[in-house]
Structure formats: structure tokens, C-alpha cells
Amino acid sequence: MLSCVRWILLAGCCLVCAGCWPSATAPLDEQKESNFMAGKARAQDRDYDGAIEAFERALEVNPHSASAHFELAVIHDQNKNDYAAALYHYEKARRLRPGEYPADIARDRVEVCKRELAKTVNMTPTMEYMQRELDRLMVENQRLRQAVIEWQNYYHGRSSVMPAGGSNLALNPPPVRPGSNFSAGAQGDPRSIPGRSLTLSDAPSGPSTPGPASVRTHKIVSGDNPAKIAAKYGVKLSALRAANPGMDERRLRVGQVLKIPAP
């Protein structure tokens, strides 16, 4: 009977000792894994991409490695600023070993990563949108200012041209309308340069081509007839008839206006 009690006590001591001995998934065993050790060495050399690759291979070997999850979380948190990935690995490390290292550190860093991730989600799109809008508005404002300058020069040039018979066209050529297809690159005409006003120095040096003659008219008075009107303006009767196809020679009305063709 005494011997049985001794055997029971011995077996209990063995079980207690076995429970205190490091298990197969203890942190010490996880950190002895070759991929984990390679990841630590690369992290010390600041090869963070290589370290991430090594720690991920360690997780392929042991998906329950809290140590590998924790090391990945630290790299993503402190070196990559990838707070979403860091949050994931911190949570995995904390849940795999809730009452041991590194659960406390992981729990604190989880809250920090959540705050950093919230800043990224809430602020970055707004700032990017505002910057894009600012750039777009600056370009649009510049384009509108250029258009205003071109139209101002266009109307300034029109006001400087004398309308009577084109006698002043040599000194003040007609301005180029903004948006026209005239190109200054081949012609060298300064009128097409945006933002430049017309001056006398811009007038062409060669002889000018006279503008089209103004259209003449005649208002019918009592006693007028087509032959008399044609003789008065020195034009042929046939030309007068051609210029006024709707004219009824036998029923001219006082006040009626006829077009007088060029002689």
C-alpha cells in the first residue's frame, strides 16, 4: 500500500515537471526556427523587405508562431508605416499567447495602429481631393485670364481700324479674332501673339490691298425710272436690273431703295 502511494506521488511530480518544461510551441522554440532567425538577422541589417519575407516563411512552417506575428507587426508598424498589416499581426500575436509576452505590448500597439489608420483613412483622401481641385482651378484661372487678354486686344484692334473705304488698313490691319486658325509660326504675324496689343510697327511694309467698295443705294423720288437712275450713277441698265432682280420697272414706288452696282 505504501509503495502504491509512493508511485502515485512520483507520477504526479513527473506530470508537474512535464507541465513546467517548455512545450513545442514555446517562444524559445519558435525563435530557434531557421526562417525566424534569418528574419531577425535581416531586420538587424535593416533589410526590412527580406525580414518580412523570412518571417512569413516562418509562419508557413508554424502558423501559430506568436513570435513571428509579433516581429512582422513591429516591422510594419515602425518601419513600413503599414498600420493595417501591423494591426493584423499584433492581434494574431495577442490571441495566440494572451497571457504571455508579447501580449501586453501587442495590446497597446493595437490601439496606436487603430488611431494611425483612422488618420490615414479620414484625412488623406480629403487633402488629395483639395490639391487636385486647387491645381485644376489654377489652370482654369490662367486660361480665362489669357482669353480675356486676347479678346481685349481683339476689340482694341477693331476700334483702331477706319471703316471708310479701307484707307487706313495699311496702318491698322484687321485684328486676328481669338480662336481663329491663323498661325503666327509660319507667317510671323505679331497679331496672333496672345496678350500683345497692335501698334503701328506691326503694319505690313508692302503695298496694301484696298478693301471691298461699300454698297451704294438709291432712294426712288418722283419722276425716277431705271434708265435715268443708271445714267445718273454711270452704270449699265442691265447691271442695274441684275442688282435688283425684284424691281418692277413700271411700278417704282417713291421711297423704294435700289442697289447701285459698281460701275
SVG drawing of the C-alpha trace seen along z (x, -y; Angstrom):
<svg xmlns="http://www.w3.org/2000/svg" viewBox="-47 -114 70 116">
<polyline fill="none" stroke="black" stroke-width="0.4" points="0.0,0.0 2.8,-2.4 4.6,-1.6 1.4,-2.4 1.2,-5.8 4.9,-6.4 4.3,-5.6 1.3,-7.9 3.3,-10.8 6.2,-10.1 3.8,-10.1 2.3,-13.4 5.7,-15.0 6.6,-13.9 3.4,-15.4 4.1,-18.7 7.7,-18.7 6.4,-17.9 4.0,-20.8 6.8,-23.3 9.1,-22.1 8.9,-24.2 6.3,-22.9 6.8,-22.5 5.2,-25.9 7.0,-27.8 8.6,-31.2 12.0,-29.8 11.3,-27.0 9.6,-29.5 12.6,-31.7 15.0,-28.8 13.3,-28.2 15.7,-28.9 13.4,-31.2 12.7,-33.2 16.4,-33.6 17.0,-34.7 14.3,-37.3 15.9,-38.7 19.3,-38.9 17.9,-40.8 15.9,-43.1 19.1,-44.0 20.7,-44.7 17.7,-47.0 16.7,-44.7 13.1,-45.0 11.7,-43.5 13.9,-40.5 13.0,-40.2 9.2,-40.3 9.8,-37.5 11.7,-35.4 9.1,-35.8 6.3,-35.0 8.1,-31.7 8.4,-31.0 4.6,-31.3 4.3,-28.9 6.3,-26.4 4.4,-27.2 1.1,-29.2 0.8,-29.5 4.1,-31.3 3.2,-34.3 6.8,-35.5 6.8,-35.6 3.5,-37.5 4.9,-40.0 8.1,-40.6 6.1,-41.2 3.8,-43.6 6.8,-45.6 8.3,-46.0 5.0,-47.0 4.3,-49.4 7.7,-51.1 9.5,-50.7 6.8,-50.4 4.0,-52.6 1.6,-49.9 -0.7,-50.1 -3.4,-47.8 -0.8,-44.9 0.7,-45.8 -2.8,-45.7 -3.5,-42.3 -0.2,-40.7 -0.5,-42.4 -3.9,-40.9 -2.7,-37.4 0.2,-37.6 -2.0,-38.7 -4.6,-36.0 -2.1,-33.2 -0.4,-33.9 -2.9,-36.0 -1.3,-35.7 2.4,-35.8 4.9,-38.0 4.3,-39.9 0.5,-40.1 0.8,-43.3 2.9,-45.2 0.7,-44.0 -2.4,-45.2 -1.0,-48.7 0.2,-48.9 -3.1,-47.8 -4.7,-51.0 -1.9,-53.1 -2.3,-51.4 -6.0,-52.0 -5.6,-55.7 -2.9,-56.0 -5.1,-54.0 -8.1,-56.3 -5.9,-59.4 -4.9,-57.9 -8.5,-56.9 -10.1,-60.2 -7.5,-62.8 -5.6,-61.6 -8.4,-61.4 -9.6,-64.9 -6.2,-66.5 -5.6,-64.8 -9.0,-66.0 -8.4,-69.5 -5.0,-69.6 -6.4,-68.3 -9.2,-70.9 -6.7,-73.7 -4.5,-72.6 -7.5,-72.4 -8.7,-75.9 -5.3,-77.4 -5.1,-76.1 -8.6,-77.2 -8.0,-80.7 -4.8,-81.1 -6.7,-80.0 -9.5,-82.5 -7.1,-85.3 -5.4,-84.6 -8.7,-84.5 -9.7,-87.9 -6.4,-89.5 -6.8,-88.1 -10.4,-89.4 -9.3,-92.8 -6.6,-93.1 -9.0,-91.9 -11.6,-94.6 -8.9,-97.2 -7.6,-96.4 -11.1,-96.6 -11.6,-100.0 -8.4,-101.3 -9.4,-100.3 -11.1,-103.1 -14.3,-101.8 -14.4,-104.2 -13.2,-102.6 -10.3,-100.7 -8.0,-103.7 -6.4,-103.1 -6.0,-99.3 -2.3,-99.5 -1.5,-101.2 -4.0,-99.2 -4.6,-95.7 -7.7,-93.9 -7.1,-92.1 -7.0,-88.3 -10.0,-87.0 -9.2,-84.8 -9.7,-81.2 -9.1,-81.6 -6.9,-79.1 -4.3,-81.8 -0.9,-80.6 1.9,-83.1 4.6,-80.4 4.8,-80.3 3.5,-83.9 5.4,-85.7 2.4,-88.0 2.6,-89.6 -1.2,-89.9 -1.6,-86.3 0.7,-86.5 -1.6,-86.2 -1.5,-89.2 0.1,-91.6 -1.6,-94.8 -1.4,-96.1 0.9,-99.0 1.9,-101.0 5.1,-99.0 3.0,-95.9 1.7,-97.2 2.9,-95.4 5.7,-97.0 4.4,-96.1 1.5,-97.8 -1.9,-97.2 -4.8,-95.7 -7.8,-98.0 -10.8,-96.8 -14.1,-96.0 -16.1,-99.0 -19.2,-99.9 -22.6,-99.1 -24.4,-102.1 -28.1,-102.6 -30.6,-105.0 -34.0,-106.0 -36.7,-106.5 -38.1,-110.0 -40.9,-111.3 -40.0,-111.1 -37.3,-108.4 -37.0,-105.5 -34.4,-102.8 -32.7,-104.4 -32.4,-107.7 -31.0,-106.1 -28.5,-104.1 -27.3,-107.2 -27.1,-109.1 -24.6,-106.6 -22.8,-105.8 -23.8,-102.1 -25.4,-99.9 -29.1,-99.4 -28.6,-95.6 -26.3,-95.8 -28.9,-97.8 -31.5,-95.2 -29.2,-92.4 -28.5,-94.1 -32.3,-94.4 -33.9,-91.2 -37.3,-92.0 -37.5,-95.5 -40.7,-96.3 -39.7,-99.0 -43.2,-100.1 -44.2,-100.4 -41.4,-102.1 -42.6,-103.5 -41.4,-106.7 -39.1,-105.8 -38.2,-102.5 -34.5,-101.7 -32.5,-100.2 -29.0,-98.8 -26.5,-100.5 -23.8,-98.1 -20.2,-99.1 -19.5,-100.9"/>
</svg>
